[in-house]
Amino acid sequence: MTASPSEPETPETPETPETYDLAVVGAGSAGLSGAVTASELGLSVALLDTSTQTGGQFYRHPAPALGAVRPEALHHDWSAFSDLRRRLAGSGVAHLAGHHVWSTVREGDGTWSVHAVTGADGTEERPVRIRARALLLATGAYERQLPFPGWTLPGVVGAGGAQAMLKSGLVLPGRRIVVAGSGPLLLAVASSLAAAGARVPAVVEAAGYLRYARSPRALVTNPGKAAEALLHGSGLLRHRVRLRLRSAVTEVHGTDRVEAVTVTRLDADWRPVPGTGRRIACDALAVGHGLVPQIELATTAGCATRRLPDGTLGLALDDLQETSEPGLWAAGETGGVGGAELARTEGELAARAITARILGRRAGASRIAELRRRRDRMRAFADVMSAAHAPGPGWQDWLTDDTDVCRCEEVDAGRVREAVAELGARDARTVKLLTRAGMGWCQGRMCGTAVACLAARGGTAEPPAERRPFAVPVRLSTLAALDEAPHPDAS
Ligand SMILES: Cc1cc2nc3c(=O)[nH]c(=O)nc-3n(C[C@H](O)[C@H](O)[C@H](O)COP(=O)(O)OP(=O)(O)OC[C@H]3O[C@@H](n4cnc5c(N)ncnc54)[C@H](O)[C@@H]3O)c2cc1C
């Protein structure tokens, strides 16, 4: 069986079934937990991931060639990942690393076909098709970006992107880095950057933390979250990083790259308070406004969604993680952003439910009850977190008409506003047809939120529908060869 070249601990699987019991897409916390649990309970499992390494976003780690002596130094809760990795190595799971899944389709006999390409970096692209009786989607999330003047200058990176550069490449995006946006990820990013030697003059958070206090039950029942916040908070204190709440970076200055940012106080709707702008010198800005569930494989397969408190869409799931499409389960950030521990819990819960369905026997009733309790407790906190950091409508006042909104197609805010005010566009799709915003390489992942908000004219924005026939770019030759797409072991 094909295994990741960088993770030799994944064993060769001697026999590959024609159709797996379970295909898992995503080898992050949720997918790993689901795959090893299902395998240990007796299912044949294929685990596919774009990355050559397991661990997903949270447990990104340096490639072995970088020779990191203690990759765990950049993580907390590394032991949970080592445990999953050890169990994967000892399991019969077929780990298909470097597989970019572009579509999942239910066949006439009720099984699922998972279509992937390997080597999708432009070289040696090879189509692969996996068949399975059940499907678990654990594709995580991506960062939400809100535009502002200067956000396309070199030196502006995503907050999660800065973390990824550090965790997987052991590099920093600059020496003096302002961290900005909204959400608890900012604290984790700032404390990692500071611990790695960057000077972080400020963490700029657009929301306040008072909204958490309105939900004391969710706080009290999730003491681990408070401990995590304290850990990052003390890291920031140690490195003398200032936390500026209810503020935003409203402009980036520089000619060829970032030289400074303007930080402005915000009102409760995220509108800049006039006269409060302060300039902070820096050579990089790490910025992100929360995370967006990556659900297009599921929505294209027809799965229902639910609107999350921060205005994004997550998958609508039943009590055992099954989507509205029978036989298709989901876990982790696809159902709403809630962290690595919640993702692991949901992955295991889904695996037990799938095993029960396929083998027709209970897969640990008391363990399932315990997992459900844990999941519900952590989901309640995730909803509070999501509501606390929901962008206020006033962020649109940061934009000038010449601010690029869609960076792929270079469509500025003026053109989007014109499409809305003068040409009658009322949603992101119409704006796209009129201006090309969202039509570029990233397919609206960067600008989708911004365009939807601008189209809503200050009202409640409809989250962009995540229905795309292709979750990743695929060549026409791959589609043409579809009928011949081989099983990964057929050579
Ligand atoms: C950029 C970023 C940085 C983050 N940094 C932190 C942090 O520093 N601290 C923190 O507490 N939380 C962080 N988070 C949140 C944290 O990653 C999640 O809480 C946790 O990883 C959720 O686990 P998951 O399994 O749901 O998703 P992930 O860990 O994101 O795993 C999803 C996996 O699916 C794979 N995948 C996605 N689409 C496809 C496809 N089409 N084909 C094949 N494979 C696919 C991805 O390669 C990935 O390995 C970050 C999130 C993001 C998006």
The ligand as a Tripos MOL2 file, in Angstrom:
@<TRIPOS>MOLECULE
LIG
   53    58     1     0     0
SMALL
NO_CHARGES

@<TRIPOS>ATOM
      1 C1         -4.4000   27.8800    9.0680 C.3       1 LIG1
      2 C2         -4.8360   27.3380   10.4220 C.ar      1 LIG1
      3 C3         -3.9670   27.3870   11.5130 C.ar      1 LIG1
      4 C4         -4.3720   26.9220   12.7700 C.ar      1 LIG1
      5 N1         -3.5100   27.0320   13.8340 N.ar      1 LIG1
      6 C5         -3.9460   26.6680   15.0660 C.ar      1 LIG1
      7 C6         -3.1190   26.8560   16.2260 C.ar      1 LIG1
      8 O1         -2.0030   27.3360   16.1170 O.2       1 LIG1
      9 N2         -3.6030   26.5150   17.4440 N.ar      1 LIG1
     10 C7         -4.8790   26.0060   17.5880 C.ar      1 LIG1
     11 O2         -5.3140   25.7260   18.7140 O.2       1 LIG1
     12 N3         -5.6670   25.7800   16.5180 N.ar      1 LIG1
     13 C8         -5.2440   26.1200   15.2810 C.ar      1 LIG1
     14 N4         -6.0690   25.9720   14.2090 N.ar      1 LIG1
     15 C9         -7.3440   25.2860   14.4260 C.3       1 LIG1
     16 C10        -7.0090   23.7790   14.5120 C.3       1 LIG1
     17 O3         -6.2110   23.4950   13.4090 O.3       1 LIG1
     18 C11        -8.2020   22.9070   14.4960 C.3       1 LIG1
     19 O4         -8.9210   23.1370   15.6740 O.3       1 LIG1
     20 C12        -7.9060   21.4080   14.3900 C.3       1 LIG1
     21 O5         -6.7850   21.1880   13.6000 O.3       1 LIG1
     22 C13        -9.1190   20.7620   13.7920 C.3       1 LIG1
     23 O6         -8.8360   19.4780   13.3290 O.3       1 LIG1
     24 P1         -9.5260   18.9320   12.0080 P.3       1 LIG1
     25 O7         -9.1050   17.5140   11.9290 O.co2     1 LIG1
     26 O8        -10.9590   19.2600   11.9940 O.co2     1 LIG1
     27 O9         -8.8960   19.7650   10.8150 O.3       1 LIG1
     28 P2         -7.3920   19.9110   10.3130 P.3       1 LIG1
     29 O10        -6.4200   19.6990   11.3840 O.co2     1 LIG1
     30 O11        -7.3520   21.2190    9.5860 O.co2     1 LIG1
     31 O12        -7.2320   18.7290    9.2590 O.3       1 LIG1
     32 C14        -7.8670   18.7470    8.0190 C.3       1 LIG1
     33 C15        -7.0460   17.9220    7.0560 C.3       1 LIG1
     34 O13        -7.8090   17.7300    5.8570 O.3       1 LIG1
     35 C16        -6.9410   17.8050    4.7570 C.3       1 LIG1
     36 N5         -7.7460   18.1620    3.5830 N.ar      1 LIG1
     37 C17        -8.5610   19.2240    3.4310 C.ar      1 LIG1
     38 N6         -9.1430   19.2070    2.2150 N.ar      1 LIG1
     39 C18        -8.6760   18.0920    1.5870 C.ar      1 LIG1
     40 C19        -8.9070   17.5340    0.3010 C.ar      1 LIG1
     41 N7         -9.7410   18.0960   -0.5840 N.pl3     1 LIG1
     42 N8         -8.2510   16.3900   -0.0240 N.ar      1 LIG1
     43 C20        -7.4150   15.7870    0.8620 C.ar      1 LIG1
     44 N9         -7.1620   16.2850    2.0990 N.ar      1 LIG1
     45 C21        -7.7880   17.4230    2.4520 C.ar      1 LIG1
     46 C22        -5.9290   18.8660    5.1410 C.3       1 LIG1
     47 O14        -4.7220   18.7010    4.4090 O.3       1 LIG1
     48 C23        -5.7510   18.6060    6.6380 C.3       1 LIG1
     49 O15        -4.6670   17.7610    6.8970 O.3       1 LIG1
     50 C24        -5.6600   26.3870   12.9380 C.ar      1 LIG1
     51 C25        -6.5110   26.2880   11.8340 C.ar      1 LIG1
     52 C26        -6.1160   26.7560   10.5800 C.ar      1 LIG1
     53 C27        -7.0740   26.6460    9.4170 C.3       1 LIG1
@<TRIPOS>BOND
     1     1     2 1
     2     2     3 ar
     3     2    52 ar
     4     3     4 ar
     5     4     5 ar
     6     4    50 ar
     7     5     6 ar
     8     6     7 ar
     9     6    13 1
    10     7     8 2
    11     7     9 ar
    12     9    10 ar
    13    10    11 2
    14    10    12 ar
    15    12    13 ar
    16    13    14 ar
    17    14    15 1
    18    14    50 ar
    19    15    16 1
    20    16    17 1
    21    16    18 1
    22    18    19 1
    23    18    20 1
    24    20    21 1
    25    20    22 1
    26    22    23 1
    27    23    24 1
    28    24    25 2
    29    24    26 1
    30    24    27 1
    31    27    28 1
    32    28    29 2
    33    28    30 1
    34    28    31 1
    35    31    32 1
    36    32    33 1
    37    33    34 1
    38    33    48 1
    39    34    35 1
    40    35    36 1
    41    35    46 1
    42    36    37 ar
    43    36    45 ar
    44    37    38 ar
    45    38    39 ar
    46    39    40 ar
    47    39    45 ar
    48    40    41 1
    49    40    42 ar
    50    42    43 ar
    51    43    44 ar
    52    44    45 ar
    53    46    47 1
    54    46    48 1
    55    48    49 1
    56    50    51 ar
    57    51    52 ar
    58    52    53 1
@<TRIPOS>SUBSTRUCTURE
     1 LIG1         1 GROUP 0 **** ****
